[in-house]
Amino acid sequence: MGSVRAELMKLVRRPAAWLLLAVALVLALTFTYLIPYASYAGGTAGVRTVGGLPAMLPARLVGNSLGGLPVFLGALVLILGVLVVGGEYGWATWKTVLSQGPSRIRVYGAKLAVLAVACLVTVLAVFAAGAGASALIAAAESAPADWPSAGDLAQGVAAGWLIALMWAALGGLLAITLRSVALPIGLGLVWLLAVQNLLAGIAAPLLSWVATAQKGLPGPNAGSLVAALGAADTPGVERLVGAGQATIVLVGYLVGFAILGGAILRRRDVL
């Protein structure tokens, strides 16, 4: 617990962590509520968009809150994972940390525990911000505020937490493998924002084996899981597999990333 408290203190006092959370909330609100509502309220030549309002009401809270995790919000969480696990490389403080007594695995486990807390806070914040925005829209338009059930909300938060933690664990693995911060962030963003979208949009329609192989990749499974929970058709969100398979695959990636990162850290020089 001492290592966990130390890592948590470092994260709370790190401005980059709060900046990433702020960016995640701004992106979620802007592209899920602000821009769609501006289009609905104004529309072309003052004509309101038909069918646009239901997508912004509280009934769609779960899907709207999860829609960005397969790609855009997932990229921010991956950056957080790189910063939390790879910060010791950037600051050259691994020797300082380990000389205090804890083993490498204990420090690494503490970093993963803090990442789990940070991912849960991020997901809850996105849900809370979406709830506020959808409630305001419903009140402004005198529309019914039919909220999801407690079970649906819990299921959505759990799914979002799983996806976010999986991406954060990947960021930590990249940081340990490359022993740096900048390069893991760059490679992670290239994969999330470019490669997996190119595979889905260009390669998969042309090559059947690519279409089959992508069903085992983390991004498409994350997109399938949030699509099953009501997320709209946004980049990275497509129901290629069932929710059960997607959950199993994502758990497998999360465990695999975490174990592999710990194994590399334990066996290799930290410098």
N, C-alpha and C positions, 0 to 999 in steps of 0.2 A: 504493500500500500504506500510505502514511502516513495517508491519509484513512480507510482501512479500519480501521487500528489505533486511530485516534482514536475512530471511531464504536463500535468494539467495546469500547473502554475505557469509554465513556459508558454503553453498554448494560449491561455487567457490573456497574458501580457503581450502577446505577439500581434501587432497591428494588422499583419497580413491575413490572419485568421478572421478578424472582424470584417476586413475589406471583402474577403471572399464571400462571407455570409451576406453582406450588404449587396454585392453584385448578384448573388443568387436570387435574393428577394426582388431586386429591381427587374431582373430578366423575367422571373416568373410572373410578376404583376404586369409588366409591360406587354408581353406577347400573349398572355392568357386572358387578360382583362382590359387593359387600357386601350390598346390598339383595336381589338375587336369591338369594344364598346364605342369607341370613337367612330368606327366604321358603321356600326348599327345606328347610332344617334344621328350622325350626319348623312352618311350614304352619298351616292352620286346624285347630284341635283336635289339634295334634300330628301330623297326617298330612302326609307329605312330598309336595312337588309332583312329579307324574309328569313325567318328561322334562326336569326343570329342570337336572339336573346336567350333562349333556353340553354345554350351552350355556356352561358356565363352565370347561371343561377346556382344557388347552393346545392341543388340536386346533383350537379356535375362536379362537386368539390373534389372527390377522390381522383377521378380521371384527370382533371385539370391540374391538380397538384403533383401528379406523377409524370406528366407528359414530357418534362424536360430532363428527367434523370437518365434516360438511355444515351443522350448525347450532350446537351449543353450544360445542364446542371451537373451531370456526371463528370464533365471535364473540370469543373471547379472543385469537385470533391477529390478528383485524382490529384490536382495540384496541392490540395490540403494534405493528402497522404504523402506526397513527395516532401513537402515542407516539414511535416512532423517527424518522419523517419529519417529523411536525408539532411535535416538541418545540422546534425552533428558533423557531417562531412563539410558543409559550407563554412561552418564556424571552426572547424578543426578541433572539436571539443570531445571527441570520442575518448581520448586518453584521460581527460579530466573526469568525465562521467564514470568510466570504468575503474579509475583509481580510488573512487569513493567506496567501493566494496561490492556493488551489485554486478552480477554476471551479465554477459551480453544478452542471453535469452531473457533474463528478468527485465532488462531495460527495453528490449524489443517487445516483450509482452505488455509492458506498461504503455508503450507507444501505441500498440494496437488497441488497448483498452480505452485510451484517451480518444483515439480515432473513432471508436464505437460510440462514445458519448457525443463527440462532435457531430458525427453523421446523424445521430438521433435528434440532436438539437436542430440541425439544419432542416431535416425533414419536417419536424414539428413546426418550425418557424414558417416554412413554405405553406403548410396546411393552415396555420393561423392567419397568415397574410391573405391567402386565398379565401378563407372564410369571411374575413372582414370585407374584402373587395366584393365578393358575391353578395353579401348581405346589403352593402350599400347600393349595388346595382338593382337588387330586388326591391329595395325601398324606394329608389328613385323612379322605377318603372311601375310601381304598385303591382309587382309580380309575386306569385306565391313563393315563399321561402321553405321549400320542402327539403329538409336536411337529410343526408344519408344516415342510416342507422349506426348505432355505436359499433356494431360488429363490422359493418362495411368500413367505417373509419379506422378501426383497429387493424383490419386486414390491409387497408391501403398504407397505413403508417408502417406496418411490418414489411410490406413489399418494398416501399421506398427505402427503409432502413437497410434491407438486404442489398438492394442495388447500389446504394450510396457506399456502404461498407465494402462491397466487392471492388468498386472503382478505387476507393481509398487504399485498399490492400494492394491493388495493382500498382498504384503510385509508390507505395512503400517498397514493393519488390523492385521496381525500376530504380529507385534511389539507392537501394543496397547493391544491386547488380552493377550499376554504373558509378557508384561512390561519388555522387555529385547531386546537384539540384537542377541546374539549368537544362542539361541534356535530357534527363528523365521527363521533365515537364514538356519539353519540345516534342520528344518522341511520343509521349502519351497523348498530347493534343493532336498530333498528326494522325495517330490511329483513330481516335475518337471522332474527330471532326472531318477527316478526309478519307482514310483508307476504308473504314467499315461502310461509309456511305457510298463510296465508289464500288465496293464489292456488291452491295445490295442494288444499286441503281444501274450499273453498267455490266459488271461481270456476271452476276447471277442470271439475268435474262438471256445471256448468250451461251453460258456454259452450265450444263446441268450439274456437273460435279461441284461447281462453286455454289450453286443454289442449295445443294445438299449439305456441303461442308459448313455453310454459314449458320445452319441450324444448330451447330455446336459451339458457336462463338458467343462470347459474353454479351456483346452489344445487341444482336438480334434476339437473344433470349430475354434480355432486359426489356426490349421493345415489345416482345410478345407478352410478357407478364403485365406490363402497364396497359397494353391494349386490352387484355382480358378484364382489367379492372375499370375500363371505361375511358382510357385516354384517347384523345382525338388523333387523327391521322396526321402526325407531325413528323419531321425528320427523325428517323430511327425508331418510330413506333409503327410496327406492323406485326400482325398476329401470324407468325410463321409456325409456331408450335403451341401446344396447349399450356395452360398455366402451371399444371403439375410438373411437366417436363422442364419448363423454364425455371421453376423454383429449384428443382433438383440440380440443374446445370449451374445455376448461379451460386448455390451453396457449395457445389464442388469447386468452382473457380475460387470462391472466397477462401475455403480451407486450403486449396492448393497454393494460392498466392501467399497466404500467411505462413504455411509450413516451408515453402521454398525460400522465402525471404529469411526466415530464421535459420535454415540450414546453411545458406550462403554466408550469413553474418557470423555464424559460429565457426565456420571452417576457414574463413579467409581473413587476411589482415584488414583491419578497419581503416588503414591509411591509404 
